[in-house]
Amino acid sequence: MTHTNLKVGLVGLGFIGKVHAHAYHSIPYCFSSPKAGADLRAVLRSAAGRDPELLKSLGSPLETADPSEFFSQELDLVDICSPNHLHLEHISAAAERKMHIYCEKPLALNLAEARLMAEKVERAGVLTHTAFVMRYFPAARQAKAILASGALGEIYSFRAYLYHNSYMDPQRPISWRLRKDLSGGGALADLGIHSIDMVRYLLGDADWVQCRPRTFIAARPKTAGSAEMVPVDVDDWALCLLGLKNGAQGSVETTRMSGGVSDTSRIQVFGSRGSLEIDFLRPHNAFFFDLQRKQVSFGAQDFPLPQGERPQADIFPPAKLSLGDFNDTHFASVMDFLLDIQEKRPSPLNFESALKAQEILEAAYLSAGRGGESIPLPLV
C-alpha cells in the first residue's frame, strides 16, 4: 500500500502534546515500510519559543501562538492537545477548514459542548478520533476478543478502577485541571473517563449511573509557594455504579489521591462461564478463567479479532522497538487514525463514540449533585 504523508498540525506541546509529537516522529523508526505516515507542519502553543531543540528534531514546523496563522496552514489533520475548555474553539476552527481531527480526552467540558462538536464535524464531513488509548493495550484488545466470542457467557458484573497519586501534596498549586470551568471535572473527568470508555468498549452502553465524589484538599496555593489559597471545585476521588443495557452492573472508581499507589488500573469482568481481568501494569495479556475447564490462561489466546479491529501488527510498535507501554498505546492510536484517514473510513473512536462516554460522565456529575441519585440514560 502506497501513501502520502499527511500534513499534521499539533495544538499544544505540553506533556501530552509531546507524547503525540513523539508518536508521529517515531513512525519510520518503528516500521521500515509504514502503511501511513505524517509530517508535523505546524504547532500552536501559548508558550512559543520554548523547546527549540525539540522542534528542530521534529523537522522545524511552524510554531505560533496565533490561531489564525496556525489554521491558515495547509493541513490534513489537526491534533488537539489543548486544555479541555479550548477543545470546542479548536475543533470548530478545524471543522470549518475541513481538516480531520484527533482530540485528547475528555472530548469537551460538558455534554452540550460535546454534542455541538459532533454536529460541527458531521456537517463538515471530516473524520474524527479521540485519544481513549487504553483500548490499544494488547490486553484490552485480547479481552475484547474473549468477550466478543461469548466465552464468558452472560455478564454478571464488573469492576474498573484507576488510581493516581500526583495530587497528594496540598502545596501543589492550582491549575486548570483543578478548576471546573476549565476542565469540566476532576479525577473522574481526567482519569475515570478512560475507565468509562473501557467499560463501553468491552461491555456496551450504560443504562443508568450513580456517583459519589469527594474533594479531599479543598484549597490550593494560587501559584507555587504562594500564601494565597484558591478553592478547588472538582473531585479528587469518585465512585460510580453503572448499570448496563445488557443487564450487568458494576463500579468505576478513580482517584488522584492514592497515596503511593501510582498509575494502577484494573478491569475485572465476571460472567456465567468464567471471568477475565486486565491489569494495566501487565498490559500485554489478559487473565482469563474458564469455569468449565477450571483453568486460568495468561498469554496468547486463539480468539478471532473482534469486528472492526485492525491486526495489532499494523499499528503497534514491534517489541524490539517499543517506545514504552504508555507511548506505545498513543502510537497505536495515532497509526489507527492515520490509516482510517487513508482508507476514508470512520474511526470506532470518533466523536459519536466519545459523545457516549461524555454522556455517562455528565450523568455521573448530575447524580453527584443530587446526592447519588440514579440517573437514567440516555440524557435528554
KESEMI-877455 format. One line per field, with one value per residue (C-alpha): residue number from 1; x, y, z. Coordinates in steps of 0.001 Angstrom, whole numbers, plus 500000, padded with zeros to 6 digits. Example, Ala and Ser with C-alpha at 12.3 -4.5 7.8 and 13.67 -1.06 7.14 Angstrom:
BEGIN
num = c(1 | 2)
c1 = c(512300 | 513670)
c2 = c(495500 | 498940)
c3 = c(507800 | 507140)
***
This chain:
BEGIN
num = c(1 | 2 | 3 | 4 | 5 | 6 | 7 | 8 | 9 | 10 | 11 | 12 | 13 | 14 | 15 | 16 | 17 | 18 | 19 | 20 | 21 | 22 | 23 | 24 | 25 | 26 | 27 | 28 | 29 | 30 | 31 | 32 | 33 | 34 | 35 | 36 | 37 | 38 | 39 | 40 | 41 | 42 | 43 | 44 | 45 | 46 | 47 | 48 | 49 | 50 | 51 | 52 | 53 | 54 | 55 | 56 | 57 | 58 | 59 | 60 | 61 | 62 | 63 | 64 | 65 | 66 | 67 | 68 | 69 | 70 | 71 | 72 | 73 | 74 | 75 | 76 | 77 | 78 | 79 | 80 | 81 | 82 | 83 | 84 | 85 | 86 | 87 | 88 | 89 | 90 | 91 | 92 | 93 | 94 | 95 | 96 | 97 | 98 | 99 | 100 | 101 | 102 | 103 | 104 | 105 | 106 | 107 | 108 | 109 | 110 | 111 | 112 | 113 | 114 | 115 | 116 | 117 | 118 | 119 | 120 | 121 | 122 | 123 | 124 | 125 | 126 | 127 | 128 | 129 | 130 | 131 | 132 | 133 | 134 | 135 | 136 | 137 | 138 | 139 | 140 | 141 | 142 | 143 | 144 | 145 | 146 | 147 | 148 | 149 | 150 | 151 | 152 | 153 | 154 | 155 | 156 | 157 | 158 | 159 | 160 | 161 | 162 | 163 | 164 | 165 | 166 | 167 | 168 | 169 | 170 | 171 | 172 | 173 | 174 | 175 | 176 | 177 | 178 | 179 | 180 | 181 | 182 | 183 | 184 | 185 | 186 | 187 | 188 | 189 | 190 | 191 | 192 | 193 | 194 | 195 | 196 | 197 | 198 | 199 | 200 | 201 | 202 | 203 | 204 | 205 | 206 | 207 | 208 | 209 | 210 | 211 | 212 | 213 | 214 | 215 | 216 | 217 | 218 | 219 | 220 | 221 | 222 | 223 | 224 | 225 | 226 | 227 | 228 | 229 | 230 | 231 | 232 | 233 | 234 | 235 | 236 | 237 | 238 | 239 | 240 | 241 | 242 | 243 | 244 | 245 | 246 | 247 | 248 | 249 | 250 | 251 | 252 | 253 | 254 | 255 | 256 | 257 | 258 | 259 | 260 | 261 | 262 | 263 | 264 | 265 | 266 | 267 | 268 | 269 | 270 | 271 | 272 | 273 | 274 | 275 | 276 | 277 | 278 | 279 | 280 | 281 | 282 | 283 | 284 | 285 | 286 | 287 | 288 | 289 | 290 | 291 | 292 | 293 | 294 | 295 | 296 | 297 | 298 | 299 | 300 | 301 | 302 | 303 | 304 | 305 | 306 | 307 | 308 | 309 | 310 | 311 | 312 | 313 | 314 | 315 | 316 | 317 | 318 | 319 | 320 | 321 | 322 | 323 | 324 | 325 | 326 | 327 | 328 | 329 | 330 | 331 | 332 | 333 | 334 | 335 | 336 | 337 | 338 | 339 | 340 | 341 | 342 | 343 | 344 | 345 | 346 | 347 | 348 | 349 | 350 | 351 | 352 | 353 | 354 | 355 | 356 | 357 | 358 | 359 | 360 | 361 | 362 | 363 | 364 | 365 | 366 | 367 | 368 | 369 | 370 | 371 | 372 | 373 | 374 | 375 | 376 | 377 | 378 | 379 | 380)
c1 = c(500000 | 501463 | 500731 | 501491 | 502391 | 499522 | 500261 | 499637 | 499097 | 499507 | 497608 | 499504 | 503030 | 502873 | 503363 | 500669 | 501407 | 504991 | 503724 | 501686 | 504601 | 506816 | 504297 | 504272 | 508051 | 508537 | 506558 | 509550 | 511619 | 509002 | 508020 | 510510 | 507617 | 504808 | 501301 | 500658 | 502814 | 502711 | 504716 | 504364 | 503928 | 502684 | 502439 | 500012 | 501017 | 500799 | 504479 | 506014 | 509807 | 510279 | 511887 | 513865 | 515896 | 512754 | 511141 | 514309 | 514288 | 510653 | 511581 | 511263 | 507486 | 505919 | 505490 | 502936 | 500718 | 498281 | 495329 | 494558 | 498105 | 498018 | 494668 | 495643 | 498257 | 497609 | 496878 | 495169 | 494867 | 494683 | 495697 | 494253 | 496165 | 494985 | 493214 | 489627 | 487982 | 489721 | 488663 | 485453 | 487275 | 489969 | 487609 | 485334 | 488237 | 489480 | 485998 | 485388 | 488522 | 487569 | 490542 | 490332 | 490526 | 492238 | 491343 | 492523 | 490024 | 487584 | 486109 | 484506 | 483747 | 480222 | 477667 | 476215 | 479657 | 480336 | 477037 | 477873 | 481283 | 479722 | 477264 | 480027 | 482246 | 479294 | 478324 | 481946 | 482225 | 485608 | 486891 | 487486 | 489257 | 489507 | 492532 | 490977 | 494292 | 493677 | 491758 | 495077 | 496795 | 497176 | 495470 | 492411 | 492123 | 492557 | 489834 | 487545 | 488141 | 487363 | 484145 | 483106 | 483426 | 480876 | 483396 | 482263 | 478585 | 476111 | 477925 | 477004 | 479204 | 482396 | 484851 | 487109 | 489497 | 492300 | 494484 | 496938 | 498775 | 500102 | 497871 | 498741 | 500846 | 498493 | 501057 | 500736 | 499333 | 496009 | 495900 | 493322 | 492774 | 491539 | 489026 | 485675 | 485248 | 488470 | 488450 | 484791 | 485580 | 488282 | 489686 | 486606 | 486812 | 490592 | 491221 | 487914 | 486778 | 489291 | 487611 | 484177 | 485255 | 486805 | 483541 | 481706 | 484307 | 484245 | 480648 | 478403 | 476340 | 475135 | 471510 | 471897 | 474591 | 475042 | 478039 | 479568 | 482649 | 484929 | 487306 | 489967 | 492047 | 489562 | 492010 | 495454 | 498073 | 497399 | 500963 | 503912 | 504946 | 502091 | 500248 | 497090 | 494746 | 492247 | 489201 | 489207 | 485796 | 486439 | 486655 | 489825 | 488071 | 484848 | 482969 | 480332 | 477892 | 476798 | 474004 | 474479 | 471913 | 472979 | 471906 | 475380 | 476157 | 479450 | 481654 | 484094 | 486407 | 489061 | 491344 | 494329 | 494969 | 496073 | 498948 | 501900 | 499890 | 500678 | 499188 | 497456 | 494488 | 492494 | 489264 | 487576 | 484575 | 482548 | 480189 | 478267 | 481080 | 484147 | 485898 | 488687 | 490973 | 493102 | 495967 | 497331 | 500667 | 500938 | 499291 | 500196 | 497796 | 494514 | 493859 | 491059 | 489416 | 487392 | 484854 | 484232 | 487927 | 488645 | 491727 | 493371 | 495034 | 497555 | 499286 | 498377 | 494738 | 493154 | 490166 | 489263 | 489921 | 486801 | 484887 | 486258 | 489662 | 492944 | 495583 | 497891 | 500935 | 499563 | 499518 | 501606 | 505399 | 507320 | 508545 | 512193 | 511264 | 508852 | 508590 | 507358 | 503845 | 502313 | 503829 | 503073 | 499324 | 499456 | 501496 | 498926 | 496057 | 497769 | 498560 | 494996 | 493580 | 496125 | 495057 | 491380 | 492023 | 493950 | 491116 | 488409 | 486609 | 485150 | 487133 | 485475 | 486716 | 485074 | 483273 | 479974 | 481656 | 483311 | 479914 | 478570 | 481422 | 480802 | 477125 | 477992 | 480370 | 477660 | 475148 | 477698 | 478170 | 474400 | 473983 | 476682 | 474843 | 471696 | 473284 | 473980 | 470581 | 470326 | 470304 | 468794 | 470436 | 470293 | 470070 | 467556)
c2 = c(500000 | 503366 | 506528 | 510222 | 511567 | 513527 | 517140 | 517431 | 520469 | 519991 | 522166 | 522204 | 520988 | 520309 | 516815 | 515079 | 517148 | 515918 | 512333 | 512832 | 514516 | 511600 | 509180 | 510912 | 511255 | 507569 | 506039 | 505472 | 504177 | 501575 | 500455 | 500158 | 500290 | 502101 | 501885 | 505509 | 508456 | 512041 | 515250 | 517701 | 521031 | 523419 | 523784 | 526111 | 526816 | 529650 | 529260 | 529825 | 529889 | 527020 | 523678 | 524852 | 521637 | 519521 | 521473 | 521183 | 517399 | 517343 | 518979 | 522634 | 523004 | 526443 | 527448 | 530115 | 531401 | 532855 | 530525 | 532332 | 531776 | 528132 | 527333 | 529149 | 526451 | 523673 | 520802 | 517435 | 516654 | 518752 | 517010 | 518791 | 518555 | 521829 | 522189 | 520950 | 524385 | 525163 | 521993 | 523499 | 526529 | 524415 | 521737 | 524408 | 526076 | 522746 | 521653 | 524962 | 524309 | 520660 | 519261 | 515838 | 515984 | 513935 | 515122 | 514288 | 513100 | 514080 | 515499 | 518539 | 520449 | 519072 | 517167 | 520262 | 521179 | 517596 | 517452 | 520728 | 519360 | 516208 | 518309 | 520544 | 517700 | 515840 | 518926 | 519382 | 515750 | 515264 | 512166 | 512263 | 510224 | 510529 | 509530 | 506752 | 504988 | 502285 | 500416 | 499897 | 497952 | 494399 | 493007 | 495194 | 494040 | 490424 | 490863 | 492316 | 489250 | 486895 | 488736 | 489007 | 485218 | 484683 | 482722 | 484393 | 483645 | 486041 | 489013 | 489447 | 492228 | 494234 | 496398 | 499058 | 501342 | 503769 | 505133 | 508018 | 509842 | 513014 | 515414 | 514236 | 517310 | 520019 | 522616 | 521626 | 524840 | 525283 | 524541 | 524281 | 520620 | 521722 | 524268 | 523040 | 525957 | 524948 | 521156 | 520123 | 517912 | 516390 | 512892 | 511356 | 513611 | 513427 | 509730 | 507986 | 508808 | 506172 | 503532 | 504654 | 504242 | 500833 | 499588 | 500741 | 499178 | 495812 | 495510 | 498003 | 501057 | 502154 | 502240 | 504212 | 505850 | 506699 | 508651 | 509776 | 512050 | 513579 | 516526 | 515959 | 519132 | 521987 | 524804 | 525065 | 527813 | 530236 | 529748 | 527694 | 528952 | 531457 | 532011 | 532909 | 529919 | 529204 | 526937 | 523553 | 522822 | 519422 | 515869 | 514217 | 510815 | 509383 | 506102 | 505368 | 502494 | 501668 | 499508 | 498373 | 497682 | 494010 | 493711 | 493709 | 496052 | 497228 | 500019 | 502583 | 504140 | 506741 | 508944 | 511269 | 510745 | 507116 | 507681 | 505901 | 503608 | 505313 | 504635 | 501429 | 500345 | 497141 | 495921 | 492701 | 491135 | 488246 | 486050 | 482793 | 480838 | 482487 | 485759 | 487937 | 490619 | 493289 | 494519 | 497546 | 497130 | 493861 | 495166 | 492564 | 489790 | 489430 | 486837 | 484510 | 481996 | 479298 | 477951 | 474743 | 473865 | 475391 | 476869 | 480288 | 481318 | 484140 | 484558 | 484221 | 483193 | 481721 | 484071 | 485799 | 489505 | 491493 | 493026 | 496397 | 495996 | 496173 | 493495 | 494547 | 494282 | 497022 | 499720 | 498672 | 499105 | 495822 | 494516 | 495333 | 498897 | 499547 | 503170 | 502060 | 500858 | 504338 | 505707 | 502519 | 502987 | 506594 | 505478 | 502770 | 505227 | 507677 | 504934 | 503627 | 507046 | 507771 | 504516 | 505451 | 508735 | 506979 | 504450 | 507129 | 505136 | 506317 | 505552 | 503411 | 506158 | 509012 | 511879 | 509955 | 507309 | 509939 | 511600 | 508461 | 508454 | 512172 | 511437 | 508900 | 511445 | 514114 | 511731 | 510873 | 514518 | 515063 | 512152 | 513552 | 516873 | 515011 | 513060 | 509893 | 509606 | 507071 | 508894 | 507037 | 507148 | 508494 | 512067 | 514266)
c3 = c(500000 | 498982 | 500875 | 501053 | 504475 | 505988 | 506919 | 510676 | 512873 | 516628 | 519096 | 522380 | 523118 | 526831 | 528248 | 526202 | 523094 | 523236 | 523515 | 520331 | 518549 | 519552 | 518030 | 514634 | 514652 | 515546 | 512663 | 510321 | 513252 | 514195 | 510678 | 507828 | 505327 | 507181 | 505746 | 506741 | 507694 | 508914 | 508651 | 511540 | 509748 | 512446 | 516227 | 518002 | 521592 | 524109 | 525107 | 521683 | 521743 | 524170 | 523291 | 520233 | 520073 | 520225 | 517393 | 515337 | 515826 | 514651 | 511329 | 512391 | 511959 | 512057 | 515706 | 516527 | 519317 | 516765 | 515982 | 512725 | 511467 | 512530 | 510917 | 507697 | 507061 | 504574 | 506958 | 506558 | 510264 | 513417 | 516647 | 519691 | 522977 | 524494 | 527884 | 527857 | 527773 | 524460 | 522627 | 521225 | 519816 | 518166 | 516869 | 515393 | 513571 | 512173 | 511078 | 509284 | 507214 | 506502 | 508430 | 510042 | 513842 | 516552 | 520073 | 523568 | 526169 | 527525 | 524367 | 525998 | 529181 | 529198 | 527157 | 525449 | 524094 | 523013 | 521116 | 519379 | 518373 | 516960 | 514921 | 513565 | 512372 | 510854 | 508832 | 507782 | 506681 | 508368 | 510133 | 513896 | 516558 | 520351 | 522437 | 524511 | 524247 | 526877 | 524171 | 522412 | 525176 | 523821 | 526935 | 526309 | 522716 | 523838 | 526477 | 523815 | 521643 | 524537 | 525343 | 521688 | 521385 | 524173 | 526238 | 529487 | 528872 | 530477 | 532000 | 535653 | 536990 | 536538 | 538443 | 536966 | 538792 | 538009 | 540804 | 540523 | 543322 | 541720 | 543719 | 547257 | 548076 | 549441 | 548334 | 544699 | 543210 | 541490 | 537755 | 535006 | 535910 | 539359 | 538058 | 536799 | 534379 | 532602 | 532999 | 533275 | 536290 | 538426 | 538725 | 537117 | 534036 | 533769 | 534501 | 535103 | 531584 | 530421 | 532600 | 531433 | 527821 | 528554 | 530097 | 526970 | 524680 | 526416 | 527611 | 525824 | 526675 | 530100 | 531203 | 534440 | 536589 | 540259 | 541563 | 544857 | 544575 | 547245 | 547326 | 549981 | 549529 | 549341 | 548531 | 546971 | 546542 | 543705 | 542486 | 543706 | 547164 | 547390 | 550679 | 548757 | 548570 | 545778 | 546224 | 544431 | 542922 | 541328 | 542661 | 543952 | 544078 | 542693 | 542830 | 540196 | 539947 | 536410 | 535127 | 531531 | 528861 | 528833 | 532491 | 534032 | 536913 | 538288 | 539588 | 538248 | 540837 | 540193 | 542252 | 542013 | 545735 | 546041 | 548473 | 546904 | 544616 | 541330 | 537906 | 538909 | 536833 | 536508 | 534980 | 536110 | 534395 | 535822 | 533802 | 533947 | 532258 | 533709 | 534333 | 532991 | 534306 | 532674 | 534824 | 533013 | 534784 | 532827 | 529680 | 527072 | 528062 | 529927 | 532624 | 531501 | 533844 | 532073 | 534589 | 532622 | 532440 | 535861 | 534276 | 534219 | 530963 | 530599 | 527267 | 523609 | 523105 | 519998 | 519722 | 516453 | 516057 | 517044 | 514152 | 513056 | 514769 | 512905 | 513411 | 516230 | 513975 | 511693 | 514358 | 517385 | 517586 | 517300 | 520671 | 519970 | 519024 | 521890 | 522974 | 526419 | 527260 | 527657 | 524467 | 522544 | 523059 | 521875 | 518868 | 518046 | 518399 | 516027 | 513494 | 513598 | 512767 | 510045 | 508383 | 508820 | 507007 | 504255 | 503830 | 504215 | 506893 | 510232 | 513357 | 516068 | 518412 | 516517 | 518226 | 518211 | 520375 | 522597 | 522980 | 524692 | 527207 | 527795 | 528433 | 531148 | 532698 | 532630 | 534229 | 536928 | 537882 | 537716 | 540127 | 542421 | 542563 | 543631 | 546447 | 544448 | 542793 | 539953 | 536605 | 533622 | 530208 | 527599 | 528853 | 527088)
***
